[in-house]
Amino acid sequence: MIETEHLKIYPASKEQMEVFIETQTVDVLKAAYTEMLNGCLEHSEQWDWYAIWMIELKDGTHIGELCFKGLSPDGIAEIGYGINDEYQGYGYASEAVKAVSEWALKQPNVTALEAETNEDNISSKRVLDKCGFIPNGTIGEEGPRYTLKNI
């Protein structure tokens, strides 16, 4: 578990992921979270790189999720994140991404993190900027890609 000033952030267990998936009402999210669980089961030795990471306030209130999309052979992990609407605008996304990015870059074999966001998602771009990610000049499925390298 990673703790910050306001947050607790941790990779969900198999059971937590199953319950979380079951409660999803948006098919696209349900499919994405199911894919994450399958990645965990297929790569159990790399659980943290496939799991849904829960973002909670210190009092245990669930406010969002974070994830990696595996760890590539060259040590790059893509990060994704989201904060529930009612908790946006308080700096929680930046706090979570910064803390988890610092954790990730200290792990063996990790050379860089990447993220991508929709061109119109100013808030997400601001989070990436605050956390030290820089545009890398490529465009992914969702939009511009950003990189944070291990120094």
GUROPA-926999 format. One record per residue (C-alpha): residue number from 1; residue in three letters; y, z, x. Coordinates in Angstrom, 2 decimals. Example, Ala and Ser with C-alpha at 12.3 -4.5 7.8 and 13.67 -1.06 7.14 Angstrom:
> n / res / v / w / u
> 1 / ALA / -4.50 / 7.80 / 12.30;
> 2 / SER / -1.06 / 7.14 / 13.67;
***
This chain:
> n / res / v / w / u
> 1 / MET / 0.00 / 0.00 / 0.00;
> 2 / ILE / 3.50 / -0.83 / 1.13;
> 3 / GLU / 6.26 / 1.52 / 0.04;
> 4 / THR / 9.96 / 0.76 / 0.13;
> 5 / GLU / 12.99 / 2.69 / -1.06;
> 6 / HIS / 12.33 / 1.78 / -4.70;
> 7 / LEU / 8.92 / 0.09 / -4.80;
> 8 / LYS / 5.18 / 0.38 / -4.33;
> 9 / ILE / 3.51 / -2.94 / -3.53;
> 10 / TYR / -0.25 / -3.37 / -3.19;
> 11 / PRO / -3.05 / -5.92 / -3.49;
> 12 / ALA / -4.91 / -5.48 / -6.75;
> 13 / SER / -8.61 / -4.67 / -6.88;
> 14 / LYS / -11.10 / -6.99 / -8.57;
> 15 / GLU / -11.04 / -4.81 / -11.68;
> 16 / GLN / -7.23 / -4.70 / -11.79;
> 17 / MET / -7.07 / -8.47 / -11.41;
> 18 / GLU / -9.60 / -9.02 / -14.20;
> 19 / VAL / -7.59 / -6.81 / -16.58;
> 20 / PHE / -4.34 / -8.48 / -15.55;
> 21 / ILE / -5.80 / -11.96 / -16.12;
> 22 / GLU / -7.16 / -10.94 / -19.52;
> 23 / THR / -3.70 / -9.83 / -20.68;
> 24 / GLN / -1.96 / -13.09 / -19.74;
> 25 / THR / -0.71 / -15.13 / -22.68;
> 26 / VAL / 0.59 / -18.13 / -20.73;
> 27 / ASP / -2.28 / -20.51 / -19.90;
> 28 / VAL / -0.73 / -21.74 / -16.64;
> 29 / LEU / -0.38 / -18.15 / -15.36;
> 30 / LYS / -3.86 / -17.23 / -16.53;
> 31 / ALA / -5.27 / -20.21 / -14.62;
> 32 / ALA / -3.25 / -19.40 / -11.47;
> 33 / TYR / -4.31 / -15.74 / -11.48;
> 34 / THR / -7.94 / -16.73 / -12.10;
> 35 / GLU / -7.72 / -19.06 / -9.09;
> 36 / MET / -6.43 / -16.12 / -7.02;
> 37 / LEU / -9.34 / -13.92 / -8.11;
> 38 / ASN / -11.79 / -16.69 / -7.27;
> 39 / GLY / -10.16 / -17.02 / -3.84;
> 40 / CYS / -10.63 / -13.28 / -3.32;
> 41 / LEU / -14.29 / -13.48 / -4.26;
> 42 / GLU / -14.89 / -16.54 / -2.07;
> 43 / HIS / -13.00 / -15.07 / 0.90;
> 44 / SER / -13.55 / -11.35 / 0.48;
> 45 / GLU / -12.86 / -10.76 / 4.18;
> 46 / GLN / -9.32 / -12.09 / 3.53;
> 47 / TRP / -8.77 / -10.31 / 0.19;
> 48 / ASP / -5.09 / -9.53 / 0.82;
> 49 / TRP / -4.32 / -13.21 / 1.40;
> 50 / TYR / -5.67 / -14.26 / -2.03;
> 51 / ALA / -5.06 / -11.22 / -4.25;
> 52 / ILE / -2.38 / -10.59 / -6.81;
> 53 / TRP / -0.06 / -8.01 / -5.26;
> 54 / MET / 1.37 / -5.64 / -7.85;
> 55 / ILE / 5.02 / -4.66 / -7.60;
> 56 / GLU / 5.80 / -1.31 / -9.19;
> 57 / LEU / 8.73 / 1.04 / -9.26;
> 58 / LYS / 8.01 / 4.40 / -7.59;
> 59 / ASP / 7.29 / 5.86 / -11.07;
> 60 / GLY / 4.43 / 3.36 / -11.55;
> 61 / THR / 6.28 / 0.93 / -13.86;
> 62 / HIS / 4.92 / -2.58 / -13.26;
> 63 / ILE / 7.85 / -4.94 / -12.65;
> 64 / GLY / 6.31 / -8.06 / -11.10;
> 65 / GLU / 3.80 / -9.68 / -8.82;
> 66 / LEU / 3.61 / -11.25 / -5.42;
> 67 / CYS / 0.89 / -13.32 / -3.78;
> 68 / PHE / -0.12 / -15.31 / -0.76;
> 69 / LYS / -2.01 / -18.57 / -1.11;
> 70 / GLY / -4.57 / -17.88 / 1.58;
> 71 / LEU / -4.10 / -17.95 / 5.34;
> 72 / SER / -4.33 / -21.37 / 6.99;
> 73 / PRO / -6.28 / -21.87 / 10.24;
> 74 / ASP / -2.97 / -22.17 / 12.10;
> 75 / GLY / -1.80 / -18.78 / 10.83;
> 76 / ILE / 0.58 / -19.80 / 8.05;
> 77 / ALA / 0.57 / -18.01 / 4.69;
> 78 / GLU / 2.54 / -19.21 / 1.69;
> 79 / ILE / 4.15 / -16.44 / -0.34;
> 80 / GLY / 5.04 / -16.50 / -4.03;
> 81 / TYR / 6.74 / -13.82 / -6.11;
> 82 / GLY / 8.18 / -13.02 / -9.48;
> 83 / ILE / 9.97 / -10.12 / -11.10;
> 84 / ASN / 9.80 / -9.56 / -14.86;
> 85 / ASP / 13.00 / -10.65 / -16.61;
> 86 / GLU / 14.20 / -7.17 / -17.55;
> 87 / TYR / 14.06 / -6.04 / -13.89;
> 88 / GLN / 15.82 / -9.04 / -12.34;
> 89 / GLY / 19.23 / -8.62 / -10.75;
> 90 / TYR / 18.52 / -5.26 / -9.11;
> 91 / GLY / 17.42 / -6.56 / -5.70;
> 92 / TYR / 13.73 / -5.77 / -6.29;
> 93 / ALA / 12.53 / -9.28 / -5.38;
> 94 / SER / 14.38 / -9.17 / -2.04;
> 95 / GLU / 13.10 / -5.66 / -1.35;
> 96 / ALA / 9.50 / -6.66 / -2.11;
> 97 / VAL / 9.54 / -9.98 / -0.25;
> 98 / LYS / 11.19 / -8.43 / 2.82;
> 99 / ALA / 8.69 / -5.56 / 3.00;
> 100 / VAL / 5.61 / -7.72 / 2.45;
> 101 / SER / 6.88 / -10.38 / 4.87;
> 102 / GLU / 7.31 / -7.74 / 7.57;
> 103 / TRP / 3.78 / -6.49 / 6.87;
> 104 / ALA / 2.33 / -10.02 / 6.92;
> 105 / LEU / 3.94 / -11.02 / 10.20;
> 106 / LYS / 2.39 / -7.97 / 11.89;
> 107 / GLN / -1.13 / -9.06 / 10.91;
> 108 / PRO / -3.42 / -10.67 / 13.50;
> 109 / ASN / -3.33 / -14.46 / 13.62;
> 110 / VAL / -0.24 / -14.79 / 11.39;
> 111 / THR / 2.33 / -17.11 / 12.93;
> 112 / ALA / 4.64 / -17.81 / 9.98;
> 113 / LEU / 5.22 / -17.47 / 6.26;
> 114 / GLU / 6.29 / -20.28 / 3.97;
> 115 / ALA / 7.69 / -20.37 / 0.46;
> 116 / GLU / 8.99 / -23.00 / -1.87;
> 117 / THR / 11.25 / -22.78 / -4.86;
> 118 / ASN / 12.75 / -25.03 / -7.48;
> 119 / GLU / 16.02 / -26.60 / -6.33;
> 120 / ASP / 17.81 / -25.04 / -9.32;
> 121 / ASN / 16.44 / -21.53 / -8.78;
> 122 / ILE / 19.50 / -20.05 / -7.08;
> 123 / SER / 18.17 / -16.48 / -7.36;
> 124 / SER / 14.93 / -17.31 / -5.58;
> 125 / LYS / 16.76 / -19.23 / -2.87;
> 126 / ARG / 19.02 / -16.18 / -2.39;
> 127 / VAL / 15.95 / -13.93 / -2.02;
> 128 / LEU / 14.51 / -16.21 / 0.65;
> 129 / ASP / 17.83 / -16.34 / 2.48;
> 130 / LYS / 18.22 / -12.53 / 2.41;
> 131 / CYS / 14.70 / -12.18 / 3.82;
> 132 / GLY / 15.31 / -14.54 / 6.75;
> 133 / PHE / 13.51 / -17.66 / 5.48;
> 134 / ILE / 15.15 / -20.93 / 6.47;
> 135 / PRO / 14.72 / -24.41 / 4.93;
> 136 / ASN / 12.19 / -26.40 / 6.93;
> 137 / GLY / 13.17 / -29.86 / 5.67;
> 138 / THR / 10.10 / -30.55 / 3.56;
> 139 / ILE / 9.75 / -30.73 / -0.19;
> 140 / GLY / 6.71 / -29.23 / -1.91;
> 141 / GLU / 5.47 / -29.44 / -5.49;
> 142 / GLU / 8.07 / -26.92 / -6.69;
> 143 / GLY / 10.94 / -27.95 / -4.44;
> 144 / PRO / 12.33 / -27.26 / -0.96;
> 145 / ARG / 10.10 / -25.32 / 1.45;
> 146 / TYR / 11.28 / -22.42 / 3.58;
> 147 / THR / 9.78 / -20.82 / 6.69;
> 148 / LEU / 9.92 / -17.37 / 8.26;
> 149 / LYS / 8.45 / -17.33 / 11.75;
> 150 / ASN / 6.93 / -14.52 / 13.70;
> 151 / ILE / 9.34 / -13.74 / 16.51;
***
